[in-house]
């Protein structure tokens, strides 16, 4: 996401990037950026558009939990590492 995007979204993506594979984060970034821009074109200010986009996607914790649920190998690895 370009540096001009809201700090709120950058922080959200950093949380995801710390725990998910790069290709998944890239896909989430693309979708979140598109959603954010859609809200901006509807006239929402940057911060409100960022909040709306992230609300639509769900919290970072919800996304991480969903990824663990659909990827049992990752779940087992997290248990072994004590995460």
N, CA, C and O atoms as CSV, one atom per row, in Angstrom:
chain,resi,resn,atom,element,x,y,z
A,1,UNK,N,N,0.856,-1.166,0.000
A,1,UNK,CA,C,0.000,0.000,0.000
A,1,UNK,C,C,0.900,1.225,0.000
A,1,UNK,O,O,1.846,1.290,0.785
A,2,UNK,N,N,0.628,2.193,-0.857
A,2,UNK,CA,C,1.474,3.385,-0.939
A,2,UNK,C,C,1.547,4.127,0.391
A,2,UNK,O,O,0.641,4.031,1.220
A,3,UNK,N,N,2.621,4.859,0.580
A,3,UNK,CA,C,2.836,5.624,1.807
A,3,UNK,C,C,1.707,6.619,2.064
A,3,UNK,O,O,1.475,6.997,3.212
A,4,UNK,N,N,0.997,7.052,1.012
A,4,UNK,CA,C,-0.076,8.029,1.169
A,4,UNK,C,C,-1.348,7.427,1.779
A,4,UNK,O,O,-2.262,8.162,2.150
A,5,UNK,N,N,-1.409,6.098,1.883
A,5,UNK,CA,C,-2.573,5.454,2.473
A,5,UNK,C,C,-2.552,5.684,3.985
A,5,UNK,O,O,-1.487,5.879,4.571
A,6,UNK,N,N,-3.704,5.660,4.601
A,6,UNK,CA,C,-3.784,5.947,6.040
A,6,UNK,C,C,-2.924,5.018,6.891
A,6,UNK,O,O,-2.782,3.828,6.607
A,7,UNK,N,N,-2.368,5.591,7.924
A,7,UNK,CA,C,-1.528,4.854,8.867
A,7,UNK,C,C,-2.300,3.687,9.486
A,7,UNK,O,O,-1.724,2.635,9.765
A,8,UNK,N,N,-3.584,3.875,9.695
A,8,UNK,CA,C,-4.426,2.836,10.269
A,8,UNK,C,C,-4.376,1.561,9.423
A,8,UNK,O,O,-4.262,0.460,9.960
A,9,UNK,N,N,-4.463,1.713,8.111
A,9,UNK,CA,C,-4.409,0.552,7.215
A,9,UNK,C,C,-3.006,-0.039,7.196
A,9,UNK,O,O,-2.856,-1.261,7.195
A,10,UNK,N,N,-1.990,0.790,7.182
A,10,UNK,CA,C,-0.611,0.273,7.189
A,10,UNK,C,C,-0.365,-0.567,8.441
A,10,UNK,O,O,0.249,-1.631,8.364
A,11,UNK,N,N,-0.838,-0.098,9.583
A,11,UNK,CA,C,-0.677,-0.849,10.827
A,11,UNK,C,C,-1.407,-2.179,10.787
A,11,UNK,O,O,-0.889,-3.201,11.240
A,12,UNK,N,N,-2.607,-2.156,10.244
A,12,UNK,CA,C,-3.440,-3.358,10.100
A,12,UNK,C,C,-2.703,-4.395,9.255
A,12,UNK,O,O,-2.649,-5.574,9.605
A,13,UNK,N,N,-2.141,-3.942,8.146
A,13,UNK,CA,C,-1.430,-4.855,7.249
A,13,UNK,C,C,-0.118,-5.349,7.860
A,13,UNK,O,O,0.303,-6.473,7.589
A,14,UNK,N,N,0.523,-4.531,8.671
A,14,UNK,CA,C,1.755,-4.963,9.337
A,14,UNK,C,C,1.475,-6.103,10.308
A,14,UNK,O,O,2.267,-7.039,10.416
A,15,UNK,N,N,0.356,-6.025,11.012
A,15,UNK,CA,C,-0.025,-7.105,11.924
A,15,UNK,C,C,-0.209,-8.398,11.134
A,15,UNK,O,O,0.262,-9.457,11.547
A,16,UNK,N,N,-0.889,-8.306,10.007
A,16,UNK,CA,C,-1.118,-9.494,9.178
A,16,UNK,C,C,0.189,-10.009,8.586
A,16,UNK,O,O,0.425,-11.217,8.557
A,17,UNK,N,N,1.028,-9.109,8.120
A,17,UNK,CA,C,2.291,-9.503,7.481
A,17,UNK,C,C,3.224,-10.213,8.452
A,17,UNK,O,O,4.049,-11.026,8.034
A,18,UNK,N,N,3.103,-9.920,9.729
A,18,UNK,CA,C,3.959,-10.557,10.719
A,18,UNK,C,C,3.600,-12.027,10.933
A,18,UNK,O,O,4.395,-12.791,11.480
A,19,UNK,N,N,2.389,-12.421,10.497
A,19,UNK,CA,C,1.952,-13.774,10.807
A,19,UNK,C,C,1.441,-14.582,9.610
A,19,UNK,O,O,1.187,-15.780,9.736
A,20,UNK,N,N,1.294,-13.947,8.476
A,20,UNK,CA,C,0.771,-14.654,7.302
A,20,UNK,C,C,1.804,-14.665,6.185
A,20,UNK,O,O,2.669,-13.790,6.130
A,21,UNK,N,N,1.721,-15.649,5.293
A,21,UNK,CA,C,2.625,-15.685,4.136
A,21,UNK,C,C,2.440,-14.462,3.231
A,21,UNK,O,O,1.338,-13.931,3.093
A,22,UNK,N,N,3.532,-14.040,2.630
A,22,UNK,CA,C,3.529,-12.863,1.766
A,22,UNK,C,C,2.442,-12.835,0.708
A,22,UNK,O,O,1.765,-11.817,0.570
A,23,UNK,N,N,2.243,-13.917,-0.053
A,23,UNK,CA,C,1.218,-13.889,-1.099
A,23,UNK,C,C,-0.191,-13.627,-0.551
A,23,UNK,O,O,-1.002,-12.973,-1.206
A,24,UNK,N,N,-0.472,-14.133,0.632
A,24,UNK,CA,C,-1.797,-13.892,1.223
A,24,UNK,C,C,-1.921,-12.425,1.620
A,24,UNK,O,O,-2.961,-11.803,1.406
A,25,UNK,N,N,-0.860,-11.880,2.197
A,25,UNK,CA,C,-0.880,-10.469,2.597
A,25,UNK,C,C,-1.018,-9.577,1.369
A,25,UNK,O,O,-1.730,-8.574,1.408
A,26,UNK,N,N,-0.346,-9.934,0.284
A,26,UNK,CA,C,-0.457,-9.151,-0.949
A,26,UNK,C,C,-1.890,-9.141,-1.456
A,26,UNK,O,O,-2.398,-8.105,-1.885
A,27,UNK,N,N,-2.537,-10.298,-1.404
A,27,UNK,CA,C,-3.919,-10.385,-1.854
A,27,UNK,C,C,-4.845,-9.561,-0.954
A,27,UNK,O,O,-5.731,-8.857,-1.440
A,28,UNK,N,N,-4.632,-9.657,0.349
A,28,UNK,CA,C,-5.421,-8.857,1.286
A,28,UNK,C,C,-5.176,-7.360,1.066
A,28,UNK,O,O,-6.103,-6.554,1.132
A,29,UNK,N,N,-3.921,-7.004,0.806
A,29,UNK,CA,C,-3.586,-5.600,0.554
A,29,UNK,C,C,-4.327,-5.085,-0.668
A,29,UNK,O,O,-4.893,-3.992,-0.643
A,30,UNK,N,N,-4.323,-5.869,-1.737
A,30,UNK,CA,C,-5.024,-5.456,-2.957
A,30,UNK,C,C,-6.512,-5.240,-2.690
A,30,UNK,O,O,-7.083,-4.225,-3.090
A,31,UNK,N,N,-7.130,-6.203,-2.012
A,31,UNK,CA,C,-8.557,-6.086,-1.730
A,31,UNK,C,C,-8.870,-4.939,-0.801
A,31,UNK,O,O,-9.849,-4.222,-1.011
A,32,UNK,N,N,-8.060,-4.751,0.222
A,32,UNK,CA,C,-8.282,-3.663,1.164
A,32,UNK,C,C,-8.084,-2.310,0.492
A,32,UNK,O,O,-8.843,-1.373,0.735
A,33,UNK,N,N,-7.062,-2.213,-0.352
A,33,UNK,CA,C,-6.810,-0.966,-1.079
A,33,UNK,C,C,-7.986,-0.632,-1.995
A,33,UNK,O,O,-8.429,0.515,-2.049
A,34,UNK,N,N,-8.481,-1.625,-2.705
A,34,UNK,CA,C,-9.622,-1.414,-3.594
A,34,UNK,C,C,-10.856,-0.976,-2.805
A,34,UNK,O,O,-11.577,-0.073,-3.230
A,35,UNK,N,N,-11.097,-1.607,-1.671
A,35,UNK,CA,C,-12.249,-1.263,-0.835
A,35,UNK,C,C,-12.101,0.152,-0.280
A,35,UNK,O,O,-13.054,0.931,-0.287
A,36,UNK,N,N,-10.913,0.474,0.196
A,36,UNK,CA,C,-10.623,1.819,0.708
A,36,UNK,C,C,-10.890,2.875,-0.373
A,36,UNK,O,O,-11.566,3.875,-0.127
A,37,UNK,N,N,-10.358,2.639,-1.549
A,37,UNK,CA,C,-10.540,3.605,-2.647
A,37,UNK,C,C,-12.007,3.743,-3.042
A,37,UNK,O,O,-12.455,4.825,-3.419
A,38,UNK,N,N,-12.748,2.647,-2.955
A,38,UNK,CA,C,-14.184,2.696,-3.248
A,38,UNK,C,C,-14.897,3.625,-2.264
A,38,UNK,O,O,-15.739,4.432,-2.659
A,39,UNK,N,N,-14.555,3.505,-0.992
A,39,UNK,CA,C,-15.158,4.398,0.007
A,39,UNK,C,C,-14.731,5.842,-0.217
A,39,UNK,O,O,-15.524,6.762,-0.015
A,40,UNK,N,N,-13.493,6.045,-0.632
A,40,UNK,CA,C,-13.020,7.420,-0.909
A,40,UNK,C,C,-13.799,8.032,-2.072
A,40,UNK,O,O,-14.167,9.205,-2.019
A,41,UNK,N,N,-14.054,7.241,-3.129
A,41,UNK,CA,C,-14.782,7.784,-4.281
A,41,UNK,C,C,-16.237,8.090,-3.929
A,41,UNK,O,O,-16.901,8.856,-4.627
A,42,UNK,N,N,-16.732,7.487,-2.841
A,42,UNK,CA,C,-18.083,7.791,-2.368
A,42,UNK,C,C,-18.115,9.036,-1.491
A,42,UNK,O,O,-19.169,9.458,-1.015
A,43,UNK,N,N,-16.928,9.615,-1.290
A,43,UNK,CA,C,-16.872,10.877,-0.564
A,43,UNK,C,C,-16.452,10.795,0.890
A,43,UNK,O,O,-16.438,11.813,1.581
A,44,UNK,N,N,-16.113,9.617,1.369
A,44,UNK,CA,C,-15.680,9.526,2.765
A,44,UNK,C,C,-14.276,10.101,2.922
A,44,UNK,O,O,-13.433,9.921,2.043
A,45,UNK,N,N,-14.016,10.789,4.034
A,45,UNK,CA,C,-12.646,11.239,4.315
A,45,UNK,C,C,-11.731,10.023,4.483
A,45,UNK,O,O,-12.206,8.912,4.719
A,46,UNK,N,N,-10.433,10.237,4.363
A,46,UNK,CA,C,-9.463,9.136,4.382
A,46,UNK,C,C,-9.602,8.246,5.614
A,46,UNK,O,O,-9.667,7.024,5.483
A,47,UNK,N,N,-9.647,8.834,6.799
A,47,UNK,CA,C,-9.726,8.008,8.009
A,47,UNK,C,C,-11.023,7.219,8.071
A,47,UNK,O,O,-11.016,6.047,8.447
A,48,UNK,N,N,-12.130,7.841,7.709
A,48,UNK,CA,C,-13.422,7.144,7.722
A,48,UNK,C,C,-13.443,6.033,6.681
A,48,UNK,O,O,-14.004,4.966,6.929
A,49,UNK,N,N,-12.843,6.267,5.529
A,49,UNK,CA,C,-12.773,5.244,4.479
A,49,UNK,C,C,-11.920,4.069,4.936
A,49,UNK,O,O,-12.259,2.915,4.677
A,50,UNK,N,N,-10.814,4.359,5.616
A,50,UNK,CA,C,-9.951,3.296,6.131
A,50,UNK,C,C,-10.697,2.458,7.169
A,50,UNK,O,O,-10.648,1.228,7.136
A,51,UNK,N,N,-11.380,3.125,8.078
A,51,UNK,CA,C,-12.138,2.406,9.107
A,51,UNK,C,C,-13.234,1.550,8.489
A,51,UNK,O,O,-13.434,0.408,8.902
A,52,UNK,N,N,-13.946,2.090,7.501
A,52,UNK,CA,C,-15.022,1.342,6.846
A,52,UNK,C,C,-14.472,0.125,6.110
A,52,UNK,O,O,-15.062,-0.955,6.159
A,53,UNK,N,N,-13.348,0.300,5.430
A,53,UNK,CA,C,-12.749,-0.813,4.689
A,53,UNK,C,C,-12.302,-1.919,5.643
A,53,UNK,O,O,-12.533,-3.101,5.387
A,54,UNK,N,N,-11.668,-1.531,6.729
A,54,UNK,CA,C,-11.188,-2.532,7.685
A,54,UNK,C,C,-12.356,-3.203,8.400
A,54,UNK,O,O,-12.289,-4.393,8.708
A,55,UNK,N,N,-13.405,-2.466,8.663
A,55,UNK,CA,C,-14.591,-3.068,9.273
A,55,UNK,C,C,-15.197,-4.106,8.338
A,55,UNK,O,O,-15.639,-5.170,8.772
A,56,UNK,N,N,-15.210,-3.784,7.056
A,56,UNK,CA,C,-15.744,-4.716,6.063
A,56,UNK,C,C,-14.909,-6.002,6.005
A,56,UNK,O,O,-15.451,-7.095,5.838
A,57,UNK,N,N,-13.601,-5.862,6.142
A,57,UNK,CA,C,-12.707,-7.020,6.094
A,57,UNK,C,C,-12.719,-7.813,7.399
A,57,UNK,O,O,-12.491,-9.022,7.387
A,58,UNK,N,N,-12.978,-7.159,8.503
A,58,UNK,CA,C,-12.899,-7.796,9.810
A,58,UNK,C,C,-11.576,-7.451,10.469
A,58,UNK,O,O,-10.641,-7.000,9.808
A,59,UNK,N,N,-11.503,-7.662,11.755
A,59,UNK,CA,C,-10.280,-7.322,12.483
A,59,UNK,C,C,-9.134,-8.226,12.025
A,59,UNK,O,O,-9.349,-9.304,11.470
A,60,UNK,N,N,-7.923,-7.757,12.272
A,60,UNK,CA,C,-6.748,-8.561,11.934
A,60,UNK,C,C,-6.812,-9.897,12.671
A,60,UNK,O,O,-6.441,-10.930,12.115
A,61,UNK,N,N,-7.278,-9.882,13.911
A,61,UNK,CA,C,-7.384,-11.108,14.695
A,61,UNK,C,C,-8.381,-12.076,14.066
A,61,UNK,O,O,-8.148,-13.285,14.058
A,62,UNK,N,N,-9.481,-11.560,13.545
A,62,UNK,CA,C,-10.464,-12.420,12.872
A,62,UNK,C,C,-9.871,-13.061,11.621
A,62,UNK,O,O,-10.091,-14.242,11.355
A,63,UNK,N,N,-9.125,-12.279,10.863
A,63,UNK,CA,C,-8.498,-12.810,9.646
A,63,UNK,C,C,-7.467,-13.873,10.012
A,63,UNK,O,O,-7.418,-14.934,9.389
A,64,UNK,N,N,-6.649,-13.592,11.015
A,64,UNK,CA,C,-5.641,-14.565,11.439
A,64,UNK,C,C,-6.297,-15.840,11.952
A,64,UNK,O,O,-5.845,-16.939,11.629
A,65,UNK,N,N,-7.342,-15.711,12.737
A,65,UNK,CA,C,-8.042,-16.885,13.254
A,65,UNK,C,C,-8.654,-17.693,12.110
A,65,UNK,O,O,-8.621,-18.923,12.135
A,66,UNK,N,N,-9.205,-17.017,11.122
A,66,UNK,CA,C,-9.780,-17.696,9.968
A,66,UNK,C,C,-8.730,-18.452,9.182
A,66,UNK,O,O,-8.983,-19.557,8.704
A,67,UNK,N,N,-7.556,-17.866,9.046
A,67,UNK,CA,C,-6.487,-18.535,8.322
A,67,UNK,C,C,-6.047,-19.791,9.062
A,67,UNK,O,O,-5.812,-20.822,8.433
A,68,UNK,N,N,-5.932,-19.724,10.363
A,68,UNK,CA,C,-5.527,-20.888,11.154
A,68,UNK,C,C,-6.581,-21.982,11.045
A,68,UNK,O,O,-6.241,-23.161,10.954
A,69,UNK,N,N,-7.867,-21.601,11.052
A,69,UNK,CA,C,-8.940,-22.592,10.950
A,69,UNK,C,C,-8.876,-23.354,9.635
A,69,UNK,O,O,-9.119,-24.561,9.615
A,70,UNK,N,N,-8.553,-22.678,8.534
A,70,UNK,CA,C,-8.558,-23.345,7.232
A,70,UNK,C,C,-7.207,-23.969,6.893
A,70,UNK,O,O,-7.077,-24.625,5.859
A,71,UNK,N,N,-6.215,-23.779,7.732
A,71,UNK,CA,C,-4.896,-24.328,7.461
A,71,UNK,C,C,-4.407,-25.096,8.694
A,71,UNK,O,O,-3.657,-24.549,9.503
A,72,UNK,N,N,-4.829,-26.363,8.843
A,72,UNK,CA,C,-4.469,-27.148,10.022
A,72,UNK,C,C,-2.957,-27.274,10.233
A,72,UNK,O,O,-2.504,-27.321,11.376
A,73,UNK,N,N,-2.180,-27.329,9.171
A,73,UNK,CA,C,-0.725,-27.440,9.320
A,73,UNK,C,C,-0.175,-26.204,10.016
A,73,UNK,O,O,0.698,-26.303,10.878
A,74,UNK,N,N,-0.681,-25.062,9.644
A,74,UNK,CA,C,-0.237,-23.819,10.288
A,74,UNK,C,C,-0.649,-23.824,11.759
A,74,UNK,O,O,0.110,-23.389,12.625
A,75,UNK,N,N,-1.844,-24.313,12.033
A,75,UNK,CA,C,-2.327,-24.372,13.410
A,75,UNK,C,C,-1.403,-25.273,14.244
A,75,UNK,O,O,-1.046,-24.920,15.368
A,76,UNK,N,N,-1.024,-26.418,13.706
A,76,UNK,CA,C,-0.136,-27.333,14.418
A,76,UNK,C,C,1.234,-26.685,14.648
A,76,UNK,O,O,1.811,-26.817,15.727
A,77,UNK,N,N,1.741,-26.000,13.656
A,77,UNK,CA,C,3.035,-25.332,13.790
A,77,UNK,C,C,2.983,-24.255,14.868
A,77,UNK,O,O,3.928,-24.103,15.643
A,78,UNK,N,N,1.898,-23.519,14.916
A,78,UNK,CA,C,1.756,-22.481,15.942
A,78,UNK,C,C,1.735,-23.103,17.337
A,78,UNK,O,O,2.302,-22.540,18.273
A,79,UNK,N,N,1.090,-24.251,17.484
A,79,UNK,CA,C,1.046,-24.929,18.785
A,79,UNK,C,C,2.456,-25.378,19.182
A,79,UNK,O,O,2.862,-25.214,20.333
A,80,UNK,N,N,3.189,-25.938,18.237
A,80,UNK,CA,C,4.541,-26.401,18.523
A,80,UNK,C,C,5.464,-25.256,18.933
A,80,UNK,O,O,6.347,-25.421,19.774
A,81,UNK,N,N,5.243,-24.109,18.329
A,81,UNK,CA,C,6.078,-22.941,18.627
A,81,UNK,C,C,5.585,-22.185,19.849
A,81,UNK,O,O,6.232,-21.241,20.300
A,82,UNK,N,N,4.443,-22.596,20.385
A,82,UNK,CA,C,3.906,-21.932,21.563
A,82,UNK,C,C,3.280,-20.588,21.258
A,82,UNK,O,O,3.241,-19.711,22.121
A,83,UNK,N,N,2.789,-20.414,20.042
A,83,UNK,CA,C,2.170,-19.134,19.647
A,83,UNK,C,C,0.679,-19.149,19.882
A,83,UNK,O,O,0.002,-18.159,19.607
